[in-house]
Amino acid sequence: MPALPTTDASGARHLLRALLRECTYLPDPAARIYVHRHVLRRFREYHPPQGKHRDHKDHLENPAFSPQRIRGALKNAWKGLNFLRRVNEGEVAPLQQLLLLTYGRTGRRRHELMDTLLIPDAVGESEAVRLWQADVAATLDPSEAITGIPKAVAEAPRRNGKPHKYEISQRYSRLRALLESQRRYARPVELRRAKLKLTYLEVPLTNIWMRPFPRKRERNMVRKWYASILDKVFPPLPEDEWERLRDLVSGVRKWHGFKRRRPAACTTTTTTMSDKPSIRLATREDVGAILDLIKELAIYENALDSVQATEESLAATLSFAASSSDGSSSTSSGYAKTLLVTAPEGEVAGMALFFNNYSTWRAKPGVYLEDLFVKSKYRRRGYGKLLIQELAKEVQRIDGARLEWSCLKWNEPSLKFYAGIGAKQMEEWVGLRVDGEALTHLAEGKAASAGNE
C-alpha cells in the first residue's frame, strides 16, 4: 500500500492473512464464503489500482486513501478479527450476528436481496401510456396526488370524507405478496425488528386544528412509512440456500460440525501435545505473535492508534531466549523480556512483558510488569495467574525485592483479579511521565517549569 509506510503495509497483509485463516474455521459453509468475499472486497477497496497505465499520484491524493483513513479501516479490521475469533470460540451473540449477516437478515446482503424486490413488473404498451398520463396529470394538478413519494408507493382512489390511503403499488407484486405473507405468518421469535402489522398508510383529512392536512407533511409521512415497511420486511433467500437450511432443520442433510483447528507449528523445538499450558521465554521467532498480542491489548484498551511498534522495532529492542533455529546459543541483549503462555492446542495464548527495576532503599533489584495480556478465548483458564506466578519466581531467582505494575482505573476486572492475588494499590504514589516533545525539550534544557527547583 503506497499510501502507508512499509511497516503498516506489512501489518495489513498480516491482518488480511489472519482474517482469511479465521474464515476457514467458521462452522457454516455459507458464512465462510460470505465472510471470505467480504474481507477481500473491503481490502481491495483500499488497495491502489495496479498497472503501468495507472496514475498512483491521483490515487494517493484521494482523501479516501489517506493514511488516517486507512488506519481507521485497519482498526475496524482488527475488530472484525476479534469478532470472528469469538464466533469460532462458540459465543452465541457473535455467532447469531454472523448468521444474520450471512443470510441477509441484516447488513449489506439484506440490501442486495431487497433490490430484487424493488424492480417493478413489466407492463404492456397501453399500461405504460396510462401510467405516464397519470404522472403528467399529477404534476399539472397537485391537488389530485402528491409528488416526491417513492415510486413503489401508490395512492388509492380518494373517497369523500375518508382518509387518504397509500399502499404498495400493484406494479410491485413480489413486494406486496411478501409483505402480506410476513404480516400473516411471521413468528415473534424470528423477528429482530418490529412486527409488521399493516401494509398500508392512512393520512387524515385534517390536522389537530381541523385544518386541511398539509401536503408537505403528508409526503413526509408517506416517505417515513415506506422506509419503516422496508426495514421490517425480510427478503427471501435464493432457492438453493433456502432448501439447504430446510434440509438441515428437518434432518435430511447432516451438519458436519465445527472444523477443527490445525495446531500451530512449533518453530524452536519439537514437542508433543499436552493437556496443560506451558510458559517459556520468547525467542526471536515469536516477534510476530508478540506484536499481535500488543495490538489486541491496544484494542481492548481502545488505543490501537497509539501502537507504533513493528516487528523490526521489537526485534531490535527486546531480549530473546536462545534458539536453535537462528543459531543463537545465548540470550540476546535487549531492554525487556517476554514470557509467553502456550495453550495445550499449541497456540500462543498470552504474554507478560517485563524488565528489571531497582530499589535504592533495599539495594535490591525487582521486576516491573509492562504488559499482561491473555487472548479472550483463553481467559478464565488461569493463564494470567500462571504468568504472574512465573514473574514472582523470576523475582525470587534474582533475589529481588518486589514485583510492580500499573493498571488503568476503569479496568475493574483486572483490578479485581490483581486484588485476588494479593496486590495492593499504591495510594500515596502518583505516576508521572515525560514523552514526545516534552522529553525532547527536557533533554535540551527547554522544559517549562513553574519554579527553579
C-alpha positions as a Markdown table, in Angstrom:
| # | Residue | x | y | z |
|---|---|---|---|---|
| 1 | Met | 0.0 | 0.0 | 0.0 |
| 2 | Pro | 1.9 | 3.1 | -1.1 |
| 3 | Ala | -0.3 | 5.4 | 1.0 |
| 4 | Leu | 1.1 | 3.8 | 4.1 |
| 5 | Pro | 4.6 | 3.2 | 5.5 |
| 6 | Thr | 6.1 | -0.1 | 4.7 |
| 7 | Thr | 5.7 | -1.4 | 8.2 |
| 8 | Asp | 2.0 | -0.6 | 8.2 |
| 9 | Ala | 1.5 | -2.3 | 4.8 |
| 10 | Ser | 3.2 | -5.4 | 6.2 |
| 11 | Gly | 0.9 | -5.3 | 9.2 |
| 12 | Ala | -2.1 | -5.0 | 6.8 |
| 13 | Arg | -1.0 | -8.1 | 4.9 |
| 14 | His | -0.5 | -10.0 | 8.1 |
| 15 | Leu | -4.0 | -8.9 | 9.3 |
| 16 | Leu | -5.5 | -10.0 | 5.9 |
| 17 | Arg | -4.0 | -13.5 | 6.2 |
| 18 | Ala | -5.3 | -13.8 | 9.8 |
| 19 | Leu | -8.8 | -12.8 | 8.7 |
| 20 | Leu | -8.8 | -15.3 | 5.8 |
| 21 | Arg | -7.4 | -18.0 | 8.0 |
| 22 | Glu | -10.1 | -17.3 | 10.7 |
| 23 | Cys | -12.8 | -17.6 | 7.9 |
| 24 | Thr | -11.8 | -21.2 | 7.3 |
| 25 | Tyr | -12.8 | -22.2 | 10.8 |
| 26 | Leu | -16.4 | -20.8 | 10.7 |
| 27 | Pro | -19.0 | -23.5 | 11.3 |
| 28 | Asp | -21.3 | -22.6 | 8.4 |
| 29 | Pro | -20.2 | -23.1 | 4.8 |
| 30 | Ala | -22.3 | -20.1 | 3.6 |
| 31 | Ala | -20.8 | -18.0 | 6.3 |
| 32 | Arg | -17.3 | -19.0 | 5.3 |
| 33 | Ile | -18.0 | -17.9 | 1.7 |
| 34 | Tyr | -19.7 | -14.7 | 2.7 |
| 35 | Val | -17.0 | -13.5 | 5.1 |
| 36 | His | -14.2 | -14.5 | 2.7 |
| 37 | Arg | -15.7 | -12.4 | -0.1 |
| 38 | His | -16.5 | -9.5 | 2.3 |
| 39 | Val | -12.9 | -9.4 | 3.6 |
| 40 | Leu | -11.3 | -9.4 | 0.2 |
| 41 | Arg | -13.8 | -6.8 | -1.1 |
| 42 | Arg | -13.0 | -4.4 | 1.8 |
| 43 | Phe | -9.3 | -4.8 | 1.5 |
| 44 | Arg | -9.4 | -4.2 | -2.3 |
| 45 | Glu | -11.4 | -1.0 | -1.8 |
| 46 | Tyr | -8.4 | 0.5 | 0.0 |
| 47 | His | -5.8 | -1.0 | -2.3 |
| 48 | Pro | -4.4 | 1.2 | -5.0 |
| 49 | Pro | -5.0 | 0.2 | -8.6 |
| 50 | Gln | -2.2 | -1.8 | -10.2 |
| 51 | Gly | -0.8 | -1.5 | -13.8 |
| 52 | Lys | 1.7 | 0.6 | -15.7 |
| 53 | His | -1.0 | 2.9 | -17.1 |
| 54 | Arg | -2.4 | 3.7 | -13.7 |
| 55 | Asp | -1.7 | 7.1 | -12.1 |
| 56 | His | -0.8 | 6.4 | -8.5 |
| 57 | Lys | -0.3 | 10.1 | -7.7 |
| 58 | Asp | -4.0 | 10.8 | -8.3 |
| 59 | His | -4.9 | 7.8 | -6.2 |
| 60 | Leu | -2.8 | 8.9 | -3.2 |
| 61 | Glu | -4.2 | 12.4 | -3.3 |
| 62 | Asn | -7.7 | 11.0 | -2.9 |
| 63 | Pro | -8.9 | 11.7 | 0.7 |
| 64 | Ala | -10.5 | 8.3 | 0.9 |
| 65 | Phe | -7.0 | 6.8 | 0.7 |
| 66 | Ser | -5.3 | 9.0 | 3.3 |
| 67 | Pro | -3.1 | 7.2 | 5.9 |
| 68 | Gln | -5.5 | 8.3 | 8.6 |
| 69 | Arg | -8.5 | 6.8 | 6.7 |
| 70 | Ile | -6.7 | 3.6 | 6.0 |
| 71 | Arg | -5.5 | 3.2 | 9.6 |
| 72 | Gly | -9.1 | 3.7 | 10.7 |
| 73 | Ala | -10.1 | 0.9 | 8.3 |
| 74 | Leu | -7.4 | -1.3 | 9.7 |
| 75 | Lys | -8.7 | -0.7 | 13.2 |
| 76 | Asn | -12.1 | -1.9 | 12.1 |
| 77 | Ala | -10.4 | -4.9 | 10.5 |
| 78 | Trp | -8.8 | -5.8 | 13.9 |
| 79 | Lys | -12.3 | -5.6 | 15.5 |
| 80 | Gly | -13.6 | -7.9 | 12.8 |
| 81 | Leu | -10.8 | -10.4 | 13.5 |
| 82 | Asn | -11.7 | -10.4 | 17.2 |
| 83 | Phe | -15.4 | -10.8 | 16.2 |
| 84 | Leu | -14.5 | -13.9 | 14.1 |
| 85 | Arg | -12.4 | -15.4 | 16.8 |
| 86 | Arg | -15.3 | -15.0 | 19.3 |
| 87 | Val | -17.6 | -16.7 | 16.7 |
| 88 | Asn | -15.1 | -19.6 | 16.4 |
| 89 | Glu | -14.9 | -19.9 | 20.2 |
| 90 | Gly | -18.7 | -20.6 | 20.2 |
| 91 | Glu | -20.0 | -17.3 | 21.7 |
| 92 | Val | -23.7 | -17.2 | 21.0 |
| 93 | Ala | -24.3 | -13.5 | 20.3 |
| 94 | Pro | -21.5 | -13.1 | 17.7 |
| 95 | Leu | -22.4 | -16.3 | 16.0 |
| 96 | Gln | -26.1 | -15.2 | 15.7 |
| 97 | Gln | -25.0 | -11.9 | 14.3 |
| 98 | Leu | -22.8 | -13.6 | 11.7 |
| 99 | Leu | -25.6 | -15.8 | 10.6 |
| 100 | Leu | -28.0 | -12.8 | 10.3 |
| 101 | Leu | -25.4 | -11.1 | 8.1 |
| 102 | Thr | -24.8 | -14.2 | 6.0 |
| 103 | Tyr | -28.4 | -14.9 | 5.3 |
| 104 | Gly | -29.5 | -11.4 | 4.6 |
| 105 | Arg | -31.4 | -10.6 | 7.7 |
| 106 | Thr | -29.3 | -7.5 | 8.3 |
| 107 | Gly | -26.4 | -5.7 | 6.7 |
| 108 | Arg | -25.1 | -5.4 | 3.1 |
| 109 | Arg | -26.6 | -8.6 | 1.8 |
| 110 | Arg | -30.0 | -7.7 | 3.1 |
| 111 | His | -30.0 | -4.6 | 0.9 |
| 112 | Glu | -28.8 | -6.7 | -2.1 |
| 113 | Leu | -31.7 | -9.1 | -1.7 |
| 114 | Met | -34.1 | -6.3 | -1.2 |
| 115 | Asp | -33.1 | -4.7 | -4.5 |
| 116 | Thr | -34.6 | -7.7 | -6.4 |
| 117 | Leu | -38.0 | -6.9 | -4.8 |
| 118 | Leu | -37.9 | -3.2 | -5.8 |
| 119 | Ile | -38.0 | -3.9 | -9.5 |
| 120 | Pro | -41.4 | -3.2 | -11.0 |
| 121 | Asp | -43.3 | -5.7 | -13.0 |
| 122 | Ala | -43.1 | -5.5 | -16.8 |
| 123 | Val | -46.1 | -3.7 | -18.3 |
| 124 | Gly | -47.6 | -3.5 | -21.8 |
| 125 | Glu | -47.5 | -0.5 | -24.0 |
| 126 | Ser | -51.0 | 0.6 | -23.2 |
| 127 | Glu | -50.4 | 0.3 | -19.5 |
| 128 | Ala | -47.2 | 2.3 | -19.8 |
| 129 | Val | -49.0 | 5.1 | -21.6 |
| 130 | Arg | -51.7 | 5.2 | -18.9 |
| 131 | Leu | -49.1 | 5.5 | -16.1 |
| 132 | Trp | -47.3 | 8.3 | -18.0 |
| 133 | Gln | -50.6 | 10.2 | -18.4 |
| 134 | Ala | -51.3 | 9.8 | -14.6 |
| 135 | Asp | -47.9 | 11.2 | -13.8 |
| 136 | Val | -48.5 | 14.2 | -16.1 |
| 137 | Ala | -51.9 | 14.8 | -14.5 |
| 138 | Ala | -50.5 | 14.7 | -11.0 |
| 139 | Thr | -47.8 | 17.2 | -12.0 |
| 140 | Leu | -50.3 | 19.6 | -13.6 |
| 141 | Asp | -52.8 | 19.3 | -10.7 |
| 142 | Pro | -51.1 | 18.8 | -7.4 |
| 143 | Ser | -54.5 | 18.5 | -5.6 |
| 144 | Glu | -55.0 | 15.2 | -7.3 |
| 145 | Ala | -51.9 | 13.5 | -5.9 |
| 146 | Ile | -48.7 | 14.4 | -4.1 |
| 147 | Thr | -45.4 | 14.3 | -5.8 |
| 148 | Gly | -42.0 | 13.3 | -4.4 |
| 149 | Ile | -43.0 | 10.0 | -2.9 |
| 150 | Pro | -41.3 | 6.6 | -3.6 |
| 151 | Lys | -42.2 | 5.0 | -7.0 |
| 152 | Ala | -43.2 | 1.8 | -5.2 |
| 153 | Val | -46.0 | 3.6 | -3.3 |
| 154 | Ala | -49.4 | 4.3 | -4.9 |
| 155 | Glu | -52.3 | 6.3 | -3.6 |
| 156 | Ala | -55.6 | 4.6 | -3.6 |
| 157 | Pro | -58.6 | 6.4 | -5.3 |
| 158 | Arg | -59.8 | 9.1 | -3.0 |
| 159 | Arg | -63.2 | 9.0 | -1.4 |
| 160 | Asn | -65.1 | 11.9 | 0.0 |
| 161 | Gly | -64.8 | 12.2 | 3.8 |
| 162 | Lys | -62.4 | 9.2 | 4.0 |
| 163 | Pro | -58.7 | 9.4 | 5.0 |
| 164 | His | -56.2 | 9.3 | 2.1 |
| 165 | Lys | -54.8 | 5.7 | 1.8 |
| 166 | Tyr | -51.4 | 4.7 | 0.5 |
| 167 | Glu | -50.1 | 1.2 | -0.2 |
| 168 | Ile | -47.5 | -0.6 | -2.3 |
| 169 | Ser | -48.2 | -0.2 | -6.0 |
| 170 | Gln | -49.8 | -3.1 | -7.9 |
| 171 | Arg | -46.7 | -3.0 | -10.2 |
| 172 | Tyr | -44.6 | -4.4 | -7.3 |
| 173 | Ser | -46.4 | -7.6 | -7.0 |
| 174 | Arg | -43.5 | -9.5 | -5.4 |
| 175 | Leu | -43.0 | -7.0 | -2.6 |
| 176 | Arg | -46.8 | -6.8 | -2.0 |
| 177 | Ala | -47.0 | -10.6 | -1.7 |
| 178 | Leu | -44.0 | -10.8 | 0.6 |
| 179 | Leu | -45.4 | -8.1 | 2.9 |
| 180 | Glu | -48.8 | -9.8 | 3.2 |
| 181 | Ser | -47.2 | -13.2 | 3.8 |
| 182 | Gln | -45.0 | -11.9 | 6.6 |
| 183 | Arg | -47.8 | -9.9 | 8.1 |
| 184 | Arg | -49.8 | -13.0 | 8.5 |
| 185 | Tyr | -47.3 | -15.8 | 9.3 |
| 186 | Ala | -44.2 | -14.2 | 10.8 |
| 187 | Arg | -43.5 | -15.6 | 14.3 |
| 188 | Pro | -42.2 | -13.2 | 17.0 |
| 189 | Val | -39.1 | -15.5 | 17.6 |
| 190 | Glu | -38.0 | -14.9 | 14.1 |
| 191 | Leu | -38.1 | -11.1 | 14.3 |
| 192 | Arg | -35.2 | -8.8 | 15.2 |
| 193 | Arg | -37.3 | -5.8 | 14.2 |
| 194 | Ala | -40.8 | -4.6 | 15.0 |
| 195 | Lys | -43.6 | -6.8 | 13.8 |
| 196 | Leu | -45.3 | -5.8 | 10.6 |
| 197 | Lys | -48.9 | -5.0 | 11.4 |
| 198 | Leu | -50.3 | -3.0 | 8.4 |
| 199 | Thr | -49.3 | -2.9 | 4.8 |
| 200 | Tyr | -50.9 | 0.5 | 4.1 |
| 201 | Leu | -50.9 | 4.0 | 5.5 |
| 202 | Glu | -53.9 | 6.2 | 6.1 |
| 203 | Val | -53.4 | 10.0 | 6.3 |
| 204 | Pro | -56.2 | 12.0 | 8.0 |
| 205 | Leu | -58.0 | 14.8 | 6.1 |
| 206 | Thr | -57.4 | 17.4 | 8.8 |
| 207 | Asn | -54.7 | 18.2 | 11.4 |
| 208 | Ile | -55.4 | 18.8 | 15.1 |
| 209 | Trp | -56.6 | 22.3 | 14.4 |
| 210 | Met | -59.1 | 20.9 | 12.0 |
| 211 | Arg | -57.4 | 22.5 | 9.0 |
| 212 | Pro | -56.6 | 20.6 | 5.8 |
| 213 | Phe | -53.7 | 18.3 | 6.3 |
| 214 | Pro | -50.5 | 19.9 | 4.8 |
| 215 | Arg | -49.4 | 18.2 | 1.6 |
| 216 | Lys | -45.8 | 18.5 | 2.6 |
| 217 | Arg | -46.5 | 16.8 | 5.9 |
| 218 | Glu | -48.4 | 14.1 | 4.0 |
| 219 | Arg | -45.5 | 13.5 | 1.7 |
| 220 | Asn | -43.1 | 13.1 | 4.7 |
| 221 | Met | -45.4 | 10.7 | 6.4 |
| 222 | Val | -45.5 | 8.5 | 3.2 |
| 223 | Arg | -41.7 | 8.5 | 3.0 |
| 224 | Lys | -41.4 | 7.6 | 6.6 |
| 225 | Trp | -44.0 | 4.8 | 6.4 |
| 226 | Tyr | -42.3 | 3.4 | 3.3 |
| 227 | Ala | -38.9 | 3.3 | 5.0 |
| 228 | Ser | -40.4 | 1.6 | 8.0 |
| 229 | Ile | -42.0 | -1.0 | 5.8 |
| 230 | Leu | -38.7 | -1.8 | 4.1 |
| 231 | Asp | -37.0 | -2.0 | 7.5 |
| 232 | Lys | -39.4 | -4.6 | 8.8 |
| 233 | Val | -39.6 | -6.9 | 5.9 |
| 234 | Phe | -37.2 | -9.9 | 5.5 |
| 235 | Pro | -36.2 | -10.6 | 1.9 |
| 236 | Pro | -36.5 | -14.2 | 0.8 |
| 237 | Leu | -33.3 | -16.2 | 0.3 |
| 238 | Pro | -32.2 | -17.8 | -3.0 |
| 239 | Glu | -33.9 | -21.2 | -3.5 |
| 240 | Asp | -30.7 | -23.2 | -3.1 |
| 241 | Glu | -29.9 | -21.6 | 0.3 |
| 242 | Trp | -33.4 | -22.0 | 1.5 |
| 243 | Glu | -33.5 | -25.7 | 0.6 |
| 244 | Arg | -30.2 | -26.3 | 2.3 |
| 245 | Leu | -31.4 | -24.6 | 5.6 |
| 246 | Arg | -34.7 | -26.5 | 5.3 |
| 247 | Asp | -32.9 | -29.9 | 4.9 |
| 248 | Leu | -30.6 | -29.1 | 7.9 |
| 249 | Val | -33.6 | -28.3 | 10.1 |
| 250 | Ser | -35.6 | -31.3 | 9.0 |
| 251 | Gly | -32.6 | -33.7 | 9.4 |
| 252 | Val | -32.4 | -34.6 | 5.7 |
| 253 | Arg | -28.9 | -33.1 | 5.4 |
| 254 | Lys | -26.3 | -33.7 | 8.1 |
| 255 | Trp | -24.4 | -30.9 | 9.6 |
| 256 | His | -20.7 | -31.7 | 9.7 |
| 257 | Gly | -19.9 | -29.6 | 12.8 |
| 258 | Phe | -17.1 | -27.3 | 13.5 |
| 259 | Lys | -13.9 | -27.5 | 11.5 |
| 260 | Arg | -11.1 | -28.5 | 13.9 |
| 261 | Arg | -8.2 | -26.0 | 14.1 |
| 262 | Arg | -4.8 | -27.2 | 13.0 |
| 263 | Pro | -2.3 | -26.9 | 15.9 |
| 264 | Ala | 0.3 | -24.2 | 15.4 |
| 265 | Ala | 3.7 | -25.4 | 14.4 |
| 266 | Cys | 6.5 | -25.0 | 16.9 |
| 267 | Thr | 9.4 | -23.1 | 15.4 |
| 268 | Thr | 12.0 | -23.9 | 18.1 |
| 269 | Thr | 11.8 | -27.5 | 19.3 |
| 270 | Thr | 9.6 | -30.5 | 18.5 |
| 271 | Thr | 7.1 | -31.1 | 21.3 |
| 272 | Thr | 4.2 | -33.4 | 21.9 |
| 273 | Met | 0.7 | -32.2 | 22.7 |
| 274 | Ser | -0.1 | -31.8 | 26.4 |
| 275 | Asp | -3.2 | -31.3 | 28.4 |
| 276 | Lys | -1.5 | -28.4 | 30.3 |
| 277 | Pro | -0.4 | -24.9 | 29.2 |
| 278 | Ser | 3.3 | -24.2 | 29.1 |
| 279 | Ile | 5.3 | -21.0 | 29.8 |
| 280 | Arg | 8.6 | -20.0 | 28.2 |
| 281 | Leu | 10.7 | -17.0 | 27.4 |
| 282 | Ala | 10.0 | -15.7 | 23.9 |
| 283 | Thr | 12.6 | -16.3 | 21.1 |
| 284 | Arg | 13.2 | -14.1 | 18.1 |
| 285 | Glu | 10.8 | -16.2 | 16.0 |
| 286 | Asp | 7.9 | -15.1 | 18.4 |
| 287 | Val | 8.1 | -11.4 | 17.4 |
| 288 | Gly | 5.0 | -11.7 | 15.2 |
| 289 | Ala | 3.0 | -13.3 | 17.9 |
| 290 | Ile | 4.2 | -10.6 | 20.4 |
| 291 | Leu | 3.1 | -7.8 | 18.1 |
| 292 | Asp | -0.3 | -9.4 | 17.6 |
| 293 | Leu | -0.8 | -9.6 | 21.4 |
| 294 | Ile | 0.3 | -6.0 | 21.8 |
| 295 | Lys | -2.3 | -4.9 | 19.2 |
| 296 | Glu | -5.1 | -7.0 | 20.7 |
| 297 | Leu | -4.3 | -5.4 | 24.1 |
| 298 | Ala | -4.4 | -1.9 | 22.5 |
| 299 | Ile | -7.8 | -2.8 | 21.0 |
| 300 | Tyr | -9.1 | -3.9 | 24.4 |
| 301 | Glu | -7.9 | -0.5 | 25.8 |
| 302 | Asn | -9.4 | 1.4 | 22.8 |
| 303 | Ala | -5.9 | 2.7 | 21.9 |
| 304 | Leu | -4.9 | 0.9 | 18.7 |
| 305 | Asp | -4.0 | 4.2 | 17.0 |
| 306 | Ser | -1.3 | 4.7 | 19.6 |
| 307 | Val | 0.6 | 1.5 | 18.7 |
| 308 | Gln | 3.8 | 2.3 | 16.9 |
| 309 | Ala | 5.6 | -1.0 | 17.5 |
| 310 | Thr | 6.6 | -3.1 | 14.5 |
| 311 | Glu | 8.2 | -6.5 | 14.2 |
| 312 | Glu | 11.5 | -4.8 | 13.3 |
| 313 | Ser | 11.5 | -2.4 | 16.3 |
| 314 | Leu | 10.5 | -5.2 | 18.7 |
| 315 | Ala | 13.3 | -7.5 | 17.3 |
| 316 | Ala | 15.8 | -4.7 | 17.9 |
| 317 | Thr | 14.8 | -3.7 | 21.4 |
| 318 | Leu | 13.6 | -6.9 | 23.2 |
| 319 | Ser | 15.7 | -9.6 | 24.8 |
| 320 | Phe | 15.1 | -13.1 | 23.5 |
| 321 | Ala | 15.9 | -16.6 | 24.7 |
| 322 | Ala | 18.4 | -18.8 | 22.8 |
| 323 | Ser | 17.0 | -20.5 | 19.8 |
| 324 | Ser | 18.4 | -23.4 | 17.7 |
| 325 | Ser | 16.6 | -22.2 | 14.6 |
| 326 | Asp | 18.6 | -18.9 | 14.3 |
| 327 | Gly | 21.8 | -20.4 | 15.5 |
| 328 | Ser | 22.0 | -18.4 | 18.8 |
| 329 | Ser | 23.3 | -20.2 | 21.8 |
| 330 | Ser | 22.7 | -17.5 | 24.4 |
| 331 | Thr | 20.1 | -15.0 | 25.4 |
| 332 | Ser | 20.2 | -11.8 | 23.2 |
| 333 | Ser | 20.6 | -8.4 | 24.8 |
| 334 | Gly | 17.6 | -6.1 | 25.0 |
| 335 | Tyr | 15.7 | -3.9 | 27.3 |
| 336 | Ala | 12.8 | -6.2 | 28.2 |
| 337 | Lys | 11.9 | -9.8 | 28.1 |
| 338 | Thr | 8.6 | -11.6 | 27.3 |
| 339 | Leu | 7.0 | -14.6 | 28.9 |
| 340 | Leu | 4.6 | -16.5 | 26.6 |
| 341 | Val | 2.0 | -18.9 | 27.7 |
| 342 | Thr | 1.1 | -21.6 | 25.1 |
| 343 | Ala | -2.2 | -23.4 | 25.3 |
| 344 | Pro | -2.4 | -27.2 | 25.0 |
| 345 | Glu | -3.5 | -26.8 | 21.4 |
| 346 | Gly | -0.2 | -25.3 | 20.6 |
| 347 | Glu | -1.3 | -21.6 | 20.1 |
| 348 | Val | 0.3 | -18.7 | 22.0 |
| 349 | Ala | -2.5 | -17.6 | 24.4 |
| 350 | Gly | -1.0 | -14.7 | 26.2 |
| 351 | Met | 2.2 | -12.8 | 27.4 |
| 352 | Ala | 3.8 | -11.0 | 30.2 |
| 353 | Leu | 6.3 | -8.4 | 29.0 |
| 354 | Phe | 8.7 | -7.2 | 31.8 |
| 355 | Phe | 12.0 | -5.6 | 32.7 |
| 356 | Asn | 14.1 | -5.1 | 35.8 |
| 357 | Asn | 14.0 | -2.1 | 38.1 |
| 358 | Tyr | 15.8 | -1.3 | 41.3 |
| 359 | Ser | 15.0 | -0.4 | 45.0 |
| 360 | Thr | 17.5 | 2.0 | 46.4 |
| 361 | Trp | 16.3 | 1.7 | 50.0 |
| 362 | Arg | 16.6 | -2.1 | 49.9 |
| 363 | Ala | 19.6 | -2.2 | 47.5 |
| 364 | Lys | 17.8 | -4.9 | 45.6 |
| 365 | Pro | 16.6 | -5.4 | 42.0 |
| 366 | Gly | 13.0 | -6.0 | 41.1 |
| 367 | Val | 10.7 | -6.7 | 38.2 |
| 368 | Tyr | 8.3 | -4.3 | 36.5 |
| 369 | Leu | 5.5 | -5.8 | 34.5 |
| 370 | Glu | 4.8 | -3.6 | 31.5 |
| 371 | Asp | 2.0 | -5.6 | 29.8 |
| 372 | Leu | 0.0 | -8.7 | 30.9 |
| 373 | Phe | -2.5 | -9.9 | 28.3 |
| 374 | Val | -4.4 | -13.2 | 27.6 |
| 375 | Lys | -6.5 | -13.7 | 24.5 |
| 376 | Ser | -10.2 | -13.5 | 25.1 |
| 377 | Lys | -10.8 | -17.2 | 24.2 |
| 378 | Tyr | -8.3 | -18.3 | 26.8 |
| 379 | Arg | -9.4 | -16.2 | 29.7 |
| 380 | Arg | -10.8 | -17.8 | 32.9 |
| 381 | Arg | -8.4 | -20.7 | 32.5 |
| 382 | Gly | -5.9 | -19.4 | 35.0 |
| 383 | Tyr | -3.3 | -18.4 | 32.4 |
| 384 | Gly | -2.9 | -14.8 | 33.7 |
| 385 | Lys | -2.2 | -16.2 | 37.2 |
| 386 | Leu | 0.3 | -18.6 | 35.8 |
| 387 | Leu | 2.2 | -15.7 | 34.2 |
| 388 | Ile | 2.2 | -13.7 | 37.4 |
| 389 | Gln | 3.4 | -16.7 | 39.3 |
| 390 | Glu | 6.3 | -17.2 | 36.9 |
| 391 | Leu | 7.2 | -13.5 | 37.3 |
| 392 | Ala | 7.2 | -13.9 | 41.1 |
| 393 | Lys | 9.6 | -16.8 | 40.6 |
| 394 | Glu | 11.8 | -14.6 | 38.5 |
| 395 | Val | 11.9 | -12.0 | 41.3 |
| 396 | Gln | 13.0 | -14.7 | 43.7 |
| 397 | Arg | 15.6 | -16.0 | 41.3 |
| 398 | Ile | 17.4 | -12.7 | 41.2 |
| 399 | Asp | 16.9 | -12.2 | 45.0 |
| 400 | Gly | 14.7 | -9.2 | 44.2 |
| 401 | Ala | 12.5 | -7.1 | 46.5 |
| 402 | Arg | 9.2 | -6.6 | 44.6 |
| 403 | Leu | 7.1 | -7.1 | 41.6 |
| 404 | Glu | 5.3 | -4.0 | 40.3 |
| 405 | Trp | 2.9 | -2.9 | 37.6 |
| 406 | Ser | 0.3 | -0.3 | 36.7 |
| 407 | Cys | -3.4 | -0.7 | 35.7 |
| 408 | Leu | -5.9 | 1.6 | 34.2 |
| 409 | Lys | -8.5 | 2.8 | 36.7 |
| 410 | Trp | -11.5 | 1.8 | 34.5 |
| 411 | Asn | -10.2 | -1.8 | 34.1 |
| 412 | Glu | -12.2 | -3.1 | 37.0 |
| 413 | Pro | -12.0 | -6.8 | 36.0 |
| 414 | Ser | -8.2 | -6.6 | 36.1 |
| 415 | Leu | -8.1 | -4.6 | 39.4 |
| 416 | Lys | -10.3 | -7.3 | 41.0 |
| 417 | Phe | -8.0 | -10.0 | 39.6 |
| 418 | Tyr | -4.9 | -8.3 | 41.0 |
| 419 | Ala | -6.5 | -7.8 | 44.4 |
| 420 | Gly | -7.3 | -11.5 | 44.4 |
| 421 | Ile | -3.6 | -12.5 | 44.1 |
| 422 | Gly | -2.5 | -10.1 | 46.9 |
| 423 | Ala | -1.5 | -7.0 | 45.0 |
| 424 | Lys | -2.0 | -3.7 | 46.8 |
| 425 | Gln | -2.7 | -0.3 | 45.2 |
| 426 | Met | 0.0 | 2.4 | 45.9 |
| 427 | Glu | -2.4 | 5.1 | 47.2 |
| 428 | Glu | 0.3 | 7.6 | 48.2 |
| 429 | Trp | 2.2 | 7.5 | 44.8 |
| 430 | Val | 1.3 | 9.3 | 41.6 |
| 431 | Gly | 2.5 | 8.1 | 38.2 |
| 432 | Leu | 4.5 | 10.6 | 36.2 |
| 433 | Arg | 5.7 | 10.5 | 32.6 |
| 434 | Val | 7.6 | 12.7 | 30.1 |
| 435 | Asp | 7.5 | 11.7 | 26.5 |
| 436 | Gly | 7.2 | 13.2 | 23.0 |
| 437 | Glu | 8.1 | 16.9 | 22.6 |
| 438 | Ala | 8.2 | 17.4 | 26.3 |
| 439 | Leu | 11.0 | 14.7 | 26.5 |
| 440 | Thr | 12.9 | 16.5 | 23.7 |
| 441 | His | 12.6 | 19.9 | 25.4 |
| 442 | Leu | 13.7 | 18.4 | 28.7 |
| 443 | Ala | 16.8 | 16.8 | 27.2 |
| 444 | Glu | 17.6 | 20.2 | 25.5 |
| 445 | Gly | 17.1 | 22.1 | 28.7 |
| 446 | Lys | 13.9 | 23.8 | 27.4 |
| 447 | Ala | 11.4 | 22.2 | 29.7 |
| 448 | Ala | 8.8 | 24.7 | 31.0 |
| 449 | Ser | 8.7 | 24.9 | 34.8 |
| 450 | Ala | 6.7 | 26.6 | 37.4 |
| 451 | Gly | 9.8 | 27.2 | 39.5 |
| 452 | Asn | 13.6 | 26.7 | 39.5 |
| 453 | Glu | 13.7 | 23.5 | 41.6 |
